[in-house]
Amino acid sequence: MSIISQLRPGADLSRITLPTFILEPKSMLERITNFMQHPETLLPMTTIDDPEKRFISVLKFYLSGWHIKPAGVKKPLNPILGEWFTCHWDFEAAPGTQAFYISEQTSHHPPKSSYFYMSPQHHIRIDGTLKPQSRFLGNSAASMMNTSIVILRLLNRGATAGEQGGGEKYILTQPNMYVRGILFGKMKYELGDHSYVRCTELDLVADIEFKVKGFFTGAYNAIGGHIKRESTGENLYEISGSWNGEMYIKDLTTGKRELLFDASHASPTPPSVRPIEKQDERESQRLWNPVISALKRRDQDVATEEKFKVEDCQREEARLREADGVEWQPRYFRRVEPGSGEEDALDFILATHVDEVASPEDQIKQILSIAPIVDGERRQSKYDIPPHHPQVDTAGAANPSPSQPVRGESDLVDFPAPVENHVVSHGGPALVPTNRGVAPAGKLGGSGLKNMTDLQEAVPKEGDSDDDFVDASER
């Protein structure tokens, strides 16, 4: 009954403790990859010459991943600030070609999960930020996704193909998510409201309605909509079916109706992830491993205890940053510069420049230099410290340049990084940049805590959970 006492109509569910039995054993950063787990719909997009058929192929890709979810109503683990997850695909259908994925939790309140996907040999790049806004609505909970967008670019298509930042651009929005029966009745998950796939260059837009079932009419999981000529509003194609079953497309000129995608017989292609023992302590699978192991054993008590440990450490990190006057900065992503057009809605984008004009081989080298993605890689030192190092005088005092403020994830109260990744003064101990200059490596802010174990022992044992209600099918 403790959860019921916290619920009020319109309440922000990001402030409410949710029981672990509704948790999926996976972080949201990993959950987003469901969006990319049907390469049979993804890879053909850049090979299609006809503009309308190419647009339809993008819509097919967009619709193909919504069915991937666990049985019942589950939600993924909410990433903590600075958590990151990477993975890759080696495509069996196109031997010798790959795709790579990098993601990071770039904000906690409000929650924002930023991600980057690229398949160099297939000329596809995807940038996105998931920004759920969760609300309690009586006997239902909603995760409003209307501010979350995805930018997909086909780099070898369109008027700007072959240019940096060019290619045929598609803007994708997402439906809202609803969970019915929170307090009474059977819990049921639904996608609802309108979402769009838009390509301004082709003058085409798909308006897809994810329909929620009425009290007496309708069916669960139904979709309907049209592909339109945006400048005239003319309907060209009709979309119908169910997002977890068969979806159809009808050419309104010829009247021909055909199967677009059959989710009921589709087999997802999950990505490859580096072994947990080789992951950084801030990577999703290693960070949440005690929680995930307990969930798989159905040991809810241990899962709750381990989950609170992670959340308590996050709160202590925030307290120490506030005490030190430190502003946290993401490791792999940067804020989008205002006035960037459609990219403004992303909020964050990959910080490292990937040369979209270079050969696929060179692009792969650039991507793999950003973060460990394939087995055998280690995190590069240049991403462990700020790009502008403070100057240390002969007395050991640090004097950061006024024009180049110290920033970066070293200011984050974080897990200790390998010693070789720290700044080393001449003849002195390993140092890391902080808001006050440089400090001995391995210290968490001004706390004197050397590692995560010490931090766990120092934090309060009670406190509210940092759960945001985001259903397991959110991407």
DORO-800419 format. One record per residue (C-alpha): residue in one letter; x, y negated, z. Coordinates in steps of 0.02 Angstrom, whole numbers, padded with zeros to 5 digits, always signed. Layout:
! DORO-800419
AXYZ...
This chain:
! DORO-800419
M+00000+00000+00000S+00151-00116+00014I+00144-00157-00172I-00041-00201-00160S-00006-00326-00022Q+00114-00418-00139L-00006-00430-00287R-00108-00584-00328P-00191-00624-00496G-00065-00719-00602A+00080-00669-00488D+00255-00662-00562L+00301-00478-00557S+00486-00519-00561R+00470-00555-00374I+00380-00394-00330T+00457-00231-00269L+00401-00087-00380P+00408+00096-00328T+00544+00202-00407F+00424+00336-00468I+00374+00225-00614L+00555+00198-00667E+00630+00269-00825P+00809+00332-00797K+00881+00204-00916S+00926+00019-00913M+00832-00104-01022L+00995-00143-01115E+01000+00038-01172R+00812+00044-01199I+00826-00090-01333T+00918+00033-01445N+00752+00122-01478F+00730-00017-01604M+00875+00054-01707Q+00846+00242-01689H+00769+00275-01859P+00914+00253-01982E+00806+00330-02119T+00704+00168-02115L+00850+00053-02078L+00984+00099-02204P+00885+00090-02368M+00835-00092-02342T+00987-00170-02426T+00981-00052-02575I+00807-00106-02638D+00808-00232-02780D+00622-00274-02788P+00588-00415-02662E+00413-00356-02610K+00469-00176-02588R+00620-00236-02490F+00506-00336-02375I+00396-00182-02351S+00551-00080-02305V+00594-00207-02169L+00415-00196-02103K+00428-00006-02103F+00589-00017-02001Y+00506-00139-01881L+00357-00024-01850S+00457+00138-01838G+00525+00122-01661W+00375+00077-01554H+00327+00259-01527I+00490+00301-01437K+00448+00302-01252P+00445+00424-01107A+00288+00519-01061G+00167+00423-00953V+00193+00243-00900K+00374+00208-00859K+00481+00053-00854P+00669+00042-00880L+00787-00018-00746N+00804-00206-00748P+00984-00254-00789I+01080-00356-00662L+01166-00516-00715G+01323-00478-00815E+01278-00296-00843W+01325-00236-01018F+01298-00088-01130T+01378-00034-01294C+01353+00113-01412H+01371+00163-01594W+01297+00276-01727D+01389+00386-01853F+01260+00411-01990E+01245+00590-02048A+01138+00537-02196A+01278+00420-02253P+01442+00502-02200G+01583+00383-02160T+01466+00240-02113Q+01427+00173-01939A+01330+00046-01840F+01382-00040-01678Y+01283-00115-01534I+01336-00236-01396S+01217-00302-01263E+01226-00402-01102Q+01107-00469-00971T+01133-00655-00999S+01005-00716-00871H+00919-00637-00722H+00783-00762-00673P+00708-00779-00799P+00767-00611-00869K+00855-00619-01037S+00938-00471-01123S+01044-00522-01273Y+01105-00400-01404F+01201-00382-01567Y+01190-00242-01696M+01288-00225-01856S+01314-00093-01989P+01455-00162-02095Q+01447-00034-02237H+01259-00061-02254H+01268-00252-02241I+01145-00265-02096R+01159-00379-01945I+01032-00399-01805D+01037-00528-01664G+00906-00535-01528T+00861-00587-01352L+00725-00501-01253K+00635-00625-01138P+00489-00539-01050Q+00370-00644-00945S+00279-00527-00827R+00112-00559-00744F-00013-00467-00635L-00190-00481-00704G-00300-00393-00577N-00302-00208-00618S-00176-00235-00758A+00001-00297-00781A+00062-00387-00935S+00233-00420-01007M+00217-00567-01124M+00344-00560-01264N+00292-00710-01369T+00456-00801-01342S+00565-00651-01387I+00628-00648-01565V+00743-00544-01673I+00841-00611-01822L+00881-00477-01950R+00991-00520-02098L+01026-00419-02255L+01198-00489-02291N+01206-00433-02474R+01037-00506-02521G+00965-00679-02547A+01031-00843-02615T+01167-00854-02481A+01229-00674-02495G+01417-00663-02473E+01425-00820-02365Q+01462-00831-02181G+01296-00842-02090G+01205-00804-02252G+01100-00664-02321E+00914-00637-02330K+00844-00681-02159Y+00695-00601-02072I+00617-00666-01911L+00532-00532-01807T+00423-00562-01655Q+00355-00433-01534P+00184-00383-01468N+00139-00403-01286M+00136-00253-01170Y-00005-00207-01051V-00021-00076-00916R-00201-00040-00863G-00253+00046-00702I-00123-00026-00585L-00237-00018-00432F-00371+00108-00482G-00408+00224-00625K-00284+00310-00739M-00131+00208-00786K-00123+00175-00973Y+00006+00084-01079E-00047-00024-01227L+00032-00142-01352G-00075-00293-01390D-00094-00454-01488H-00010-00515-01647S+00170-00500-01704Y+00253-00561-01862V+00386-00515-01987R+00430-00668-02090C+00552-00701-02233T+00544-00883-02286E+00655-00854-02437L+00536-00724-02508D+00381-00824-02457L+00313-00669-02370V+00245-00640-02196A+00169-00487-02113D+00040-00525-01979I+00017-00365-01880E-00112-00349-01741F-00079-00219-01607K-00256-00184-01549V-00303-00146-01369K-00451-00033-01339G-00615-00114-01287F-00729-00046-01150F-00847+00035-01274T-00768+00018-01445G-00602+00040-01532A-00462+00164-01513Y-00298+00168-01421N-00136+00120-01509A-00219+00052-01667I-00136-00076-01780G-00201-00179-01925G-00144-00325-02027H-00087-00394-02195I+00066-00443-02292K+00033-00617-02361R+00105-00742-02481E+00142-00873-02350S+00127-01025-02463T-00047-00979-02524G-00114-00865-02388E-00154-00731-02518N-00164-00555-02446L-00055-00437-02546Y-00055-00278-02440E-00159-00209-02298I-00082-00116-02149S-00181+00009-02043G-00159+00160-01930S-00083+00184-01759W+00090+00135-01699N+00121+00306-01619G+00048+00404-01766E+00019+00379-01951M+00032+00204-02024Y-00031+00162-02198I-00007+00024-02325K-00132-00021-02461D-00090-00123-02616L-00237-00243-02630T-00203-00272-02815T-00209-00090-02868G-00307-00017-02722K-00175+00117-02697R-00155+00174-02515E-00004+00273-02456L+00083+00327-02298L+00205+00197-02234F+00275+00291-02084D+00223+00443-01982A+00281+00417-01803S+00203+00581-01744H+00330+00683-01843A+00479+00565-01835S+00638+00617-01743P+00739+00474-01667T+00928+00468-01687P+01000+00414-01518P+01167+00325-01515S+01335+00389-01452V+01395+00316-01287R+01566+00326-01207P+01581+00448-01060I+01526+00374-00894E+01694+00407-00813K+01777+00296-00945Q+01654+00153-00926D+01678-00011-00834E+01588-00027-00668R+01474-00157-00745E+01418-00047-00890S+01238+00011-00879Q+01257+00200-00870R+01396+00194-00741L+01318+00054-00639W+01150+00143-00623N+01217+00322-00620P+01173+00357-00437V+00996+00292-00466I+00975+00387-00630S+01040+00549-00555A+00916+00535-00411L+00772+00496-00529K+00812+00650-00633R+00812+00754-00474R+00646+00673-00426D+00726+00615-00264Q+00633+00451-00244D+00708+00410-00073V+00888+00417-00137A+00839+00326-00298T+00763+00184-00196E+00913+00174-00080E+01038+00170-00224K+00934+00044-00320F+00931-00073-00171K+01121-00059-00155V+01143-00125-00331E+01015-00263-00306D+01086-00314-00137C+01259-00330-00214Q+01187-00440-00351R+01109-00555-00221E+01272-00564-00125E+01364-00608-00285A+01240-00749-00316R+01263-00813-00137L+01452-00814-00154R+01444-00904-00322E+01331-01035-00247A+01447-01056-00099D+01596-01080-00216G+01500-01194-00336V+01528-01072-00478E+01416-01070-00632W+01407-00896-00704Q+01447-00872-00889P+01413-00718-00997R+01558-00610-01050Y+01511-00570-01230F+01377-00697-01277R+01367-00886-01283R+01223-01008-01279V+01154-01056-01448E+01194-01236-01491P+01034-01344-01495G+00979-01386-01671S+01032-01219-01743G+00860-01194-01820E+00776-01026-01800E+00923-00964-01698D+00873-01084-01558A+00744-00958-01498L+00881-00828-01469D+00953-00932-01325F+01112-00827-01332I+01213-00756-01476L+01373-00654-01489A+01516-00766-01439T+01646-00687-01552H+01653-00732-01736V+01629-00583-01851D+01684-00622-02029E+01533-00575-02134V+01631-00603-02294A+01769-00480-02247S+01774-00299-02300P+01675-00173-02195E+01839-00102-02131D+01896-00272-02068Q+01725-00307-01993I+01733-00143-01897K+01905-00189-01828Q+01837-00358-01772I+01685-00280-01687L+01788-00148-01598S+01904-00283-01532I+01759-00368-01441A+01712-00231-01319P+01741-00045-01292I+01613+00043-01402V+01690+00209-01456D+01776+00335-01343G+01958+00297-01308E+01943+00108-01308R+01979-00005-01161R+01912-00177-01125Q+02025-00308-01199S+02111-00426-01077K+02063-00583-01171Y+01883-00554-01121D+01924-00537-00936I+01986-00715-00911P+01929-00886-00972P+01998-00947-01138H+02072-01101-01052H+02189-01057-00909P+02219-01181-00768Q+02394-01253-00757V+02489-01200-00600D+02615-01326-00532T+02775-01280-00440A+02685-01286-00272G+02560-01156-00331A+02414-01278-00347A+02302-01262-00497N+02255-01410-00606P+02127-01368-00737S+02123-01483-00887P+01975-01605-00874S+01937-01578-01058Q+01946-01390-01044P+01847-01334-00890V+01881-01165-00816R+01742-01046-00862G+01709-00865-00898E+01667-00704-00814S+01815-00716-00696D+01711-00842-00600L+01576-00711-00582V+01584-00624-00415D+01614-00458-00498F+01695-00290-00486P+01886-00302-00485A+01966-00292-00656P+02127-00197-00693V+02280-00290-00629E+02358-00302-00802N+02211-00408-00855H+02244-00547-00728V+02346-00704-00746V+02517-00679-00668S+02619-00823-00603H+02807-00823-00617G+02872-00710-00480G+02706-00715-00385P+02555-00601-00362A+02422-00568-00493L+02306-00718-00504V+02133-00750-00575P+02057-00919-00621T+01919-00982-00505N+01823-01143-00491R+01960-01204-00374G+02106-01154-00483V+02184-00984-00464A+02166-00857-00324P+02236-00685-00283A+02168-00550-00394G+02032-00434-00329K+01950-00559-00211L+01764-00590-00229G+01745-00778-00221G+01795-00846-00051S+01732-00693+00040G+01895-00597+00054L+01806-00441-00005K+01918-00334-00113N+01798-00216-00199M+01618-00164-00224T+01619-00048-00074D+01667-00192+00042L+01534-00298-00039Q+01400-00167-00011E+01447-00155+00174A+01439-00344+00192V+01267-00375+00120P+01103-00366+00218K+01017-00197+00213E+00844-00269+00186G+00775-00382+00051D+00654-00394-00091S+00687-00298-00249D+00735-00395-00403D+00621-00292-00515D+00538-00373-00663F+00392-00274-00729V+00441-00228-00906D+00364-00072-00976A+00474+00066-01040S+00431+00035-01221E+00492-00144-01220R+00647-00170-01323
